[in-house]
Amino acid sequence: MEKSKRDSGQHEGPFALHEITFSVDIACAIAYAVLVYISKSQGSWTPKNDSTYFFLRSTYRVNDLLRLSSIGTVSTREVARQFPSRWSQVGAELLTVVTIFGVASLFVLFLRLVPKSSLYRELLRYVAGATALFATPACYLYVSRLTWNWAPESLPVSSYPSWQIFPLTVLVAEVLSFGILLRGYRGRFIPALVLNTFLFLHYAFWLFVLWPRIGISGFRLYSPFALLLVFLLSGVVWLLYFRLPDTDAIATTESKRAGRWAYFTAAFFLAVLIFVWLPTSGSTSVTHPKNIESLRIQMSRGPCYGRCPSYTVTIHGNGSIEYVGERYVKTRGLQVGRLGREQVLAVLRSLDRAQFPALEDRAFTWCFDSASVGISVSADGSTKRVVSDSYCDGAKAGAQAKFVRAADEIDAILDAKRWLSCDGPCRE
């Protein structure tokens, strides 16, 4: 009995390492594919969705927590764009790593809670091997296929990229070979020469195909290199576990239970994931003021490398408005007017539809020669300011596009064209 316990303890390490690596490998495969997806979405002429915005929003949340400097506020009074600082990349790398460990910790807890049946052991023994070898390539090819048509409309695209046909063929052939290999040697050890040759050729090919070329918001990410390292090591760890005698693996598996460390780690990382990824509600008082008289909304549009109208308009809670025209507008200087209460509420509803209090403008898309638009709302002692490019506004149904549409709606409510539209060309 003492010898059995000693042997079980000897195999405890490889099993625990395999269990953790299996979970981390799944998280890394998903993370690598998501980063490719985000990078390609941002790289298209018009982002297809808000994935880049969500990623950068969480990145700046990490930066703010660590008090790292990030992109500064863009002024609408001049044509200026600021690139994110190098510290912003630190936040992006940390966000990737923390998210991977968070997802992996939840999966480890799941493995520790499920019944330790013979089916479970088979899954951990064979499915884990298939996951270690093929999860990352499969996720990458799926995302590549999904995003292939995300190219400029002027460029021809095919139904499937020709360069992917060969990697896809290799993946299918490898999966079939892996299944035949396990089937043929089921219950026996696979010869080391056969298995090592298979693994060497597999990793040499896929490291070449998967070598990271992922950039987000102007900087290249380095965390994908770590993800590929996990992809490489996970196969080695699985091989160590696979070579354990089946009786030892069964005994070790049956003894595993979810300990306090598993619950604590999963709870900690779950809290971290909620903090960095879930959107904040922001200061809702700015769009639902208790005291309408304290409301002050200021919208300004900045210049571009062209004849873009530049002006500022301020709306007060009592309905009074102040317009100041600057460049390329019909009316320059100060003009005053008045809105009805319903019109003021219509402005607030437009901001509500854009989810103004929760917007993170540091995660917005920017061009280099177009005009900008900024809105500042103050009420009940709280102030929120958001600035955006008025032409490059991200995904068509995204958060930035909704903000730009809200600014256009405010112009329509104010009937701003009476001050802006010129009978002929507007002069500077």
Protein Blocks (a to p, Z undefined) as FASTA:
>chain_A
ZZmmmmmmmmmmmmmmmmmmmmmmmmmmmmmmmmmmmmmmmmpmbafblklmmmmmmmmm
mmmmnopacdddddfkbccdddddfklmmmmmmmmmmmmmmmmmmmmmmmmmpccdfklm
mmmmmmmmmmmmmmmmmmmmmmmmmmmmmccfkbccdfbdfklmmmmmmmmmmmmmmmmm
mmmmgoiacdfklmmmmmmmmmmmmmmmmoccbdeehiacfklmmmmmmmmmmmmmmmmm
mmpcfklmmmmmmmpccdfklmmmmmmmmmmmmmmmpccebjmklmmcfblmlpccdddd
dddddjddcddddddfkopacdddfbhpfbgcjddddddfklmmmmmmmmmmnommlpcf
klpccdfkbccddddddeehiacdddddfklgojfklmklmmmmmmmmmmmmnommlmmp
cfbdcdZZ
